Amino acid sequence: MSAPIDSSSTQAGPADWRQARLKVPVHALQDKVAAFARRLEPKRVIGFDKIRLGRDFDGGYVLLDDFSDVEMALSLGIADDASWDLAIAQRGIPVHQFDPTIDRSPIDHPLMTFHKQGIAASDVPGAVSLDTLASELLSGCQKALLKIDVEGHEWPLFAAASPATLSKFAQITCEFHGFNRLADAAWYDSASVAIAKMKSIFDVVHVHGNNAMPFANVANVILPILLEITFANRNHYQMAETNEIFPTALDQPNLPQIPDMYLGCFKF
């Protein structure tokens, strides 16, 4: 999970809803933002508890406590923290790490393989798509894990990925950036494509706000700017409604000197 993102991406600018309402009636904008948020409302997985993997505070993610038959994990975005990757490898699961900004993984483990390579919506010099990764590493794999922290590039990555690739993953945990931009119509449309594709296969089973950035107020809908989301594949798990309160006892604030972000039931 990331350090604070560049301030230029969090300033109000043209995406500020107070300016956007000049073009879109504010009630209509609120309806759009709330509709987007409703697609992220968590569900409960029947028969499975959850567990937090990775180092204390920033670096850990919550997953379902189910690693049976998991054949491989992909970790996109490492920087100086491979604690999640190590926790997975210690369960006997091979982990392929990808990050073009560093020369090697900060942790060595025989089941961890580092690639100095970026991930993008399509294959370009220095980066490959999630579909290409799946064809190269997950051929024949029925159950994999995916962790992503790529500073905002997650939206086009998911939007471009094929359903066949996404279906390879039993669980995906990702830090999503930029919810303060929901008033920007182009950003909203692009992000909606990504979430719609995810929701066709997965349900959200955990949410956690990264308190390294504040809440965003978009048309009086309050969302974290940085939101960690865990998805579970409906082909592997049965879902039910939940009134779980977030943060849970498993969660930890990314900045321990200030309180964690209270999300309640995260229902809209």
Secondary structure, DSSP 8 states (H G I E B T S, - for coil): --S---GGGTS-GGG-HHHHTTTS-HHHHHHHHHHHHHTT---EETT--EEEESSSSTT-EEEES--TT--EEEEE--TT--HHHHHHHTTT--EEEE-TTSSS-SS--TTEEEE--EE-SS-BTTEE-HHHHHHHH-TT-S-EEEEE--TTTHHHHHHHS-HHHHTTEEEEEEEEE-GGGTTSHHHHHHHHHHHHHHHTTEEEEEEEE-TTS-EEEETTEEEESEEEEEEEETTT--EE-----BS-TT---SSTTS-----BT---
